[in-house]
Amino acid sequence: MDSPTLPHRCWTELSADALRHNAAVAREQGGAEIMAVVKANAYGHGAVWAARILQDRVAMFGVANLQEAQELRLAGIEKPSFLLSPCLPEEWEPAVRMGCHISVSSLQEAIALDRLAQRTGVRALLHAVVDTGMGRIGFLEEAWDESSIAALSSLKFVSWEGINTHLPSADEDAAFTRAQLARFRQAVEKARAMGLRPKWIHSSNSAGLLGYEEQRGWCTLTRPGLMLYGISPLPEEQSRLKPVLTWKTRVTQVRELPAGHGVSYGCTYITERPTRVATLACGYADGYPRQVSGHGAQVLIGSTLCPLLGRVTMDQIMVDVTARSDAKPGDEVILIGAHGTSKITATEVAAWAETIEWHVFTGIGPRVPRVG
Ligand SMILES: *Cc1c(COP(=O)(O)O)cnc(C)c1O
């Protein structure tokens, strides 16, 4: 934690209004209630911060694991948590006792949870996952047959709260995704016909929600993650969302380097002319991806785009401020965010690093204070 008497060197600023706006877009677009996905500390934005803002607007929260569910509970969040990943053996009992919604991938798992619920006297709240193509968890479609469904329905100490699937290619392959949604609908119909009729039917992550109308009307819940934080996995929908996070650092030093001088490890960048170089208080230990080095990365000082020079180091980066000759120690610098009409998006940083926005956000490190 930073001492309150010292300035922040590298920090994020968060917009509650933007988060509310994006949740409203998700609600409207899906025509269904929302499970706000706040796993991985709300994609680095702060899970408790996000959950407090969203708790009156969502049906439940999507978390990776029981620790994350406990963090929300300890912070006084009352809406249930849905565990997106399977529990470890020792975690099943505390998860049931906490009232977490649990993803179930097989009949054996469901039977074990039924016994656990009987023994503890606490009803287990379960969602059956049907694997329509993700290949990660869930019942294979072949295993989602009448005998399995009958066996699931007959369990006495569990409550079937949901049936769901996951879309691995909603931002890349529309034909595959449409076929998947159609098969998922059949899987839900099959269960319904046999009396397994949970309240929550859900399939859509951000890309599924923004790109596919197919789920409207029969899916009763959506699972947006990235879009809540203001980034659309589908570029054509980006203008509907507002980025929640601004990532800032400061200038620590400004120097004039002569032509022909190397900058940073490996001297991969050599100045071509006398160059005004600012050193910034941020590096890969803060989560600024080292992989952006040499790929055209830029930062914003005021509304001036300043190119990154050489490699990202652990705690410092260097940028060319020749075009911003008034830059001085203490000045704020934007790594991700906007100033006037200039901006740098998480999507650009991800492209420079040859990775995805989810990875950039979750990489922002614990040394970076989150300012609400
Ligand atoms: C992470 C996750 C989501 C949210 O995905 P986004 O692409 O960030 O919207 C939804 N469902 C499941 C099962 C997930 O693991």
The ligand as a MOL file (V3000), in Angstrom:
LIG
                    3D

  0  0  0     0  0            999 V3000
M  V30 BEGIN CTAB
M  V30 COUNTS 15 15 0 0 0
M  V30 BEGIN ATOM
M  V30 1 C -14.5140 -15.5170 -17.9270 0
M  V30 2 C -15.8050 -16.1200 -18.3220 0
M  V30 3 C -16.8370 -15.3320 -18.8100 0
M  V30 4 C -16.6770 -13.8540 -19.1310 0
M  V30 5 O -16.0040 -13.7530 -20.3680 0
M  V30 6 P -15.7610 -12.3600 -21.1070 0
M  V30 7 O -15.2390 -12.7420 -22.4370 0
M  V30 8 O -14.7520 -11.6170 -20.3070 0
M  V30 9 O -17.0600 -11.6610 -21.1680 0
M  V30 10 C -18.0630 -15.9330 -19.0390 0
M  V30 11 N -18.2490 -17.2530 -18.8110 0
M  V30 12 C -17.2570 -18.0500 -18.3740 0
M  V30 13 C -17.5260 -19.5020 -18.1580 0
M  V30 14 C -15.9980 -17.5310 -18.1230 0
M  V30 15 O -15.0140 -18.3270 -17.6980 0
M  V30 END ATOM
M  V30 BEGIN BOND
M  V30 1 1 1 2
M  V30 2 1 2 3
M  V30 3 2 2 14
M  V30 4 1 3 4
M  V30 5 2 3 10
M  V30 6 1 4 5
M  V30 7 1 5 6
M  V30 8 2 6 7
M  V30 9 1 6 8
M  V30 10 1 6 9
M  V30 11 1 10 11
M  V30 12 2 11 12
M  V30 13 1 12 13
M  V30 14 1 12 14
M  V30 15 1 14 15
M  V30 END BOND
M  V30 END CTAB
M  END
